[in-house]
Amino acid sequence: MAASNIIEQLDTLYAMVTDAWGVPLGNDKCIIERDKAIQIITDIKNNLPSAIAESKRLVAARDEFIGNAKREAEALRKNAEEMARSLVEQQEVMRVARARSAEMIATAEARSRELQRIAGDYTDDVMRQTEESLASALEIVRAKRSAFARIDAQSKKTPPAPRMASPIVPEIED
């Protein structure tokens, strides 16, 4: 689930609380639909770990990528060694084989390091983006909480206007 969907759910929950009917003589209490609020909170709890799971998936993919690179490098190294053994009989051929083997090993090791660097950079970038998304979501939640606290504080400072009974219309109790 995208962070924006979690934010939308938090906005819905915030709206439920701010738009809820107040309880008589309880300025800091209100009535909301419990099942709806619980469902929204449950959805958020169930879906928030998806960003974390995605990061774990990327780390596992990176590890697999590095493992494949190491296997490829090992296969190249073994291939080079086998080639070198088959050319042992002639001195010149052996010298060429050793040079080629060392070159292949160096190339394989360089490629392995490059693949590890690329995988590390990619994983770091994805984790940074995930961290930024989570930080952004947290910042929004804090802002909404702060706004809610200001509204709540203002509502506590301003007493509700007294209700006057009309002689024509009977007063209805809440």
Secondary structure, 3 states (H helix, E strand, C coil): CCHHHHHHHHHHHHHHHHCCEEECCEEEEEECCHHHHHHHHHHHHHHCHHHHHHHHHHHHHHHHHHHHHHHHHHHHHHHHHHHHHHCCCCHHHHHHHHHHHHHHHHHHHHHHHHHHHHHHHHHHHHHHHHHHHHHHHHHHHHHHHHHHHHHHHHHHHCCCCCCCCCCCCCCCCC
